[in-house]
Amino acid sequence: MTTADLVERWRRHEGPLGDPGTPPPVWQRAEGSHVWDADGRRYLDLSSGFGVAAVGHANPRVVEAVRAQAGKLLHGLGDLHPTAVRIRLAERLASVAPFGLTRALWSLTGAGAVELALKTALLATGRHEVIAFRGGYHGTSLGALGVCGWPLFRRPFEAWLPAVDLVEWGGVPAFGESVACVVVEPMQGRGGIVPPADGWLQTLRYECDRWDVLLVVDEVFTGLGRTGSMWMSEAEGVRPDLLVCGKALGGGLPLAAVLGTPELMDRAWAGHGEVAIDTHTHLGSPLSCAAALAVLDVLEDERLPERAARLGERVRDALPGVRGRGLGLGLPCDAVRACERLLELGVIAVPAGREAEVLELSPPLTISEEDLDRGITAVREAVP
């Protein structure tokens, strides 16, 4: 079955979720930093599958962990009965969490984890107002859309969204006694790979402390080594009250989490009776948890955050104008056209920015230096 045949079947039976214009590749398999389409053509992936494949596509240790878990337990009983593998992951995540954020809540998606953070803030503070930032991207589920800074995604559903104070990125919001939390990415990802100005995140932390407001830091894109440290907030010296992580966590399987201190989590979620007031059928999927344990081991054993920092400098030296941290990088350009040209050259990348004005470069942290140099050469050709 050719790519053209599969695209026709796809358009007949799914969505539509958007119009990609030129028929895209149909992914057939992936390994390391490479993807093969249904026609057998190989591509270099500079997107990590939207940042998910931080330890590489089909990382052997992740695949083996999933295979072993699949032979034991595929599914549990959500919040009602814990699973051994979920308990091990909670302990493991606590061991790498910054600032004593050693209690976790589970979701399958980053957007779902953002919603959990918002619920936690509401329960813990008793307040209802939220502050977020224009250009901030936190997912497109209905709850997460409330703090999304993209009119494109918000406008069709505006009638059902809560009122949120959207502030310009880099600005200091007007705090008040009814504000529950501030939701911020330490560096905007889909918003255009926009790092924070020096001292800005620290100012937000100071104002949150002054007004007794919770700081929710969305590290779904920036966390788990992508920006050259395990957590960008920790590298910036900024303590979140709630830290959201996902994407790379599941190593290719859906998993996300919200991390907070035991004191905050107890204040928010304890005392509501025997029935969990937030749960879902696949909470803490055993397969995803097994994959995540392997991901954390690979990140640590292969020192991938440090490697991301080093390879990021290699990209900066080779491509003037690139911005970002580690291997979460962006190059201002006509990104739609650049991505089309890169596909012709056998390279996958995605646009970022509200006007698609930035080419996102977020390859697997395991990418070889040879493949990285090949990607740099292709970007030079695609972005004259």
N, C-alpha and C positions, 0 to 999 in steps of 0.2 A: 504494500500500500504506500503510495507516494505522499509527499507532503501536501501537494495540491488536492489529492483525494481526501485526505484527513481534514484539511482546512474547510473543505466544502461540507463535510459531515459535522464538523464543529459548529459552523455557522447555522446549520439546519436545526441542531438540537440543543444548543446551549445559549443562554443569555437572551438578547445581546448584552454584553457587559461593556461595550465600547467598540469603536471602529478603528482597528489598527492600520487601516489603509492597505498598504502592501501586505500580502499574506505573510505572516511571520513564520519562522521555523517551528516545526512541531518537535518538541524534545522527545527523544527516544531513550537515551541513557546519559549518564554523566559520571565523571570520575575525576577527582582532584580539581583541577582548574579548567577542565574541558567538558564540553557538551556535544553530543552527537544528535543530529536530527533524523527524521524518518527516512531521508534519502541517503543517510550515511555520511553526511558532511560534518566535519569536526569544527567546533568553534572554541576560541579562548574566551572564558567567561570572566569579564571584569566587573560583574554585578554581584557575584556570589549568590545568585538567585534571590535578589533583593536583600542581601546581607545574611541570609540563612546559613549558607555553606562556609562559615568562617573557618572551619577546620577542614574544608575541602568537600566536594561532592563525594558521597559514598565513602567517607573516611573508613578505612578497614576496621578500626577499633570500634567505631560507632555501629557499623554493620554487624560485627560479631556480637556486640552487646545486645542489639535488637534481636538477632537470631536466637541467642541464648534465652532472652526473656520470652520470646514468642513460644518457645517450647515449654514454658512454665505457666505463664499467666498473661493473657491478652487483655483482660478487662477486669475491673474490680467493681466495687459498690459505692463509687463516688465518695460523698462525705460520710456515709453511714459506717463503712468499714474501711480503715486504712489498709494500704498494701505495704509489704516490707520494702519494696523498691522505692516507693514514694517517701517512706520514712528516711531511707538512706540518702535520697536526694535532698530532702529538707536539711538534714545534718550537714551534708557536703556543701550546699549552697550557703548555709550559715557560716561555714568555715572560711569562705572567701568573701562574704558580705562586708562592706565597709561600715564603720561608725556604729557597730552594735546592732545592725539591722538584721537580726537573726531569726525572725519569724516570717513565714511565707504564707501567701494565699495564691492559689493556682488558677490559671486560665489556660485556654488553648491558643489564644491570639493576643498580640500586643494590645489591640483595641479593647478586648475583654479585660485585660489586666489594668488598663487605664480606667475603665469603668469601676473595677474593684477599688482602685485607689480613691476615686471620687466618692464612692460609697463609704469607704473607711473615713475619709475626711468629714463627711456629713455626720456619720454616727459619732465620731470622736469629739467634734466641736459643737454639734447642734446648730451649726450655721449653714446657710444655703448658697451664698454667693461664691463665685469662682472667678479667678483671673487667669487668662491665658494670652498667647501672643500671636499676632498676625504672621502667617507663614509657617506656624507650628503645625505639624502633622502628627496626629495621635490615633489614626485609624478612622474607618468610616462606618462603624456600627453606630446605632442611634445615640447611645449614651456618649460614646467618644466624640461624635460629631459636635457635641456641645462645646468642646474645647478646641475644635479644629479651626485653624486660622485661614482656611481656604474657602472663599465664597463659592467656588465651583462645586465643592462637595456639600456645603451647608445649605445653599439657597433652595434646592428642591424640597428640603425637609424642614425648613425654618419654622413652620407652624408647630412642629412637635419638639423643638429644641428649647432647652432652658436658656434664660438670659445670662450671658457670660460677658464679662468685661474683657474685650479683646484689645490688647495694648500693642503698640509698635515694638517689634523686636529690638531689644537694647534699651527700651524705655523703662522707667520706674513707675509702676502703677500707683494709683491713689488707693491706699488701703483704708479699711474701715472695720468697725466692730462686727459687721455681719459677714465678713469674708471668711470662708472655711479654708481655702487653699489657693495656692498658685501652682499652675502646671506648666512646666518648662522643659524643653530639651536642652541639655548642656551645649549642644551644637545642633543647629537645624540640619536635618538630613534631606528629606524630600523637599524641604523649603529652599534648597540651593546650596547645601554644605556651607553654612554660615556660622563660623566660630563666634563665641561671645567676645565682646570688648573686654579688655583687661579690667578686672575688678567688678564687672557687672553682676555676675552670679553671687559674689560675696555681698554686694549691696542688697540683692533680693533676700539672701539669707538673713541679713541684719534687719531688714524691714519686717520679714516674717516673724522673727523673734520679738521685735518691738510690739507687733500687733497680735501676737499669739496665734499666728496663722501657720498652717502646715505647708511645707515646701515639697511638692511632688515632682520628682525628677524622672523624666521619661528617657531611660537609657536603652530602649528597645534597639535602636540603631547604633548608638555610641558605645554600649557596654560590651563586656566579655571580650576585651582585647582589641576591638576594631580601631580605636583611636590611640593605640599605643600604650594603654594601661588597662588594667582589668575593668576599672570604672572611671569614666572621665570626670565625674563629680569628685571622686577621691583625689584624682590628679590635680584638680582645680582647688582642692582644699575646701569644698563646699559640702556640708552635711545635709543630705536629704532627710526629711521625715518619712517619706515613702519613696522607694526606688522601684521603678518598673523595668523589667527586663524580658526579653523574648527573642525572636528571630533565631540567632545563633544557638540559643540555649538547647533546643531540641535536635540540633544537628541534622535537620531535614524533616523531622516530625514536629507536629504542632504542639508547642508548649510555651507558656509565659508565666511570669510570677510577679507579685508585688511583695517587696521586702520592707519590713518595719521593725521597730523595737517591740519586744514582748509587752512593755507597758502600754504603748499606743494601740497595739492590736487587741489587747485585753479590754482597754477602755472602749474601743469601738465595737467589738464583736461579742464579748462575753455578756451574759445576763439576758439573752433573748429567748431563753427556753431551750427545750430539747431538740427542736427542729431547726436545722440550719436555714438562715434567712437569705443566704446566697449559695447556690450550688448548681451543678449541672451533671448530666449523666456520665460524661467522660472526664470528670475532675481527676487530675493526676494520673492520666493514662499510663499504665505500666510500661508500655513500649516507649512512650516519650520520655518517661523518667529514666529508663535504662539508657536511652540514647544520651540524655543530658549528663548522666554520671560519666559516660565515656568522653563527652565533649569537655567537661571540666578537667578530666585527667589529661587529655591531649593539650589543652591550653596551658596547663601547668608544666607537664613533662617536656613539651617542646618549646616552652617559653615564647609562645606566640604573641602575647602583647608586646614584648620587647622586640620581637622580629618585625611586627607591624610598624613600630616606631622607626626602626632602621630602614626598612624598605620604603616607608613613606618619604624619608629624606632622599632616597635614590630617585623617586618620582619627581620630587620638587626640584632637584638639581637638573633633571632632564627636561622638565616641562615648565618653563617660566609662566607665572600667572596662576598656577595651581594653588588652591587654598584648602584648609582642613587640618585634620590631625591623623597621624598614623596612616592607615590604609582606608580612611574615610575621607576621600579627597574629591574636589570638584574643580573643573576648568570652565570658566565663563566662555560661552560660544553659542552658536545656533545648534543646540543639542539635538534637536530632532533630526536635522540634516546630518550631523556628525554620527549619530547612532545608525542611520541608514547606510552611510558610507562604511562604517565599521563592520556592519553585517556583511557587506560585499567583500570585505577583507577577511572575513572569518572571525570576527571579534564581537562579543556581546557586551553592550553597555546600555545604561538607561539614562534618560534626561532627568534633571531635577530643577527646582525653582518654579515659581508660580507661572512664569512665562516660558518654561522649558529653556531657560537661558544658561544652564549649567550642565556640563557633562559630568555625571557622577562616575568616579573611579573607586570601586570598592571590591577588589578581587579577594578571593580566599586568602587568609593569612598564611596559608601553606604554599602559596604560589611560588614556583621556582624563579630564581633570578633570571634565568634564560627566558621563561615565559613572560615575566614582567617586562623585560626589555623588548620582547616582541610586541607586547601591548603598547608600550610607549611609542615604538616606531609606527604602529598603526594609527595611534592617536595623532601623531605629528602629520601623517598623511591625510587624515580625515578632518583635521582642524588646522588649515594652513595659516 
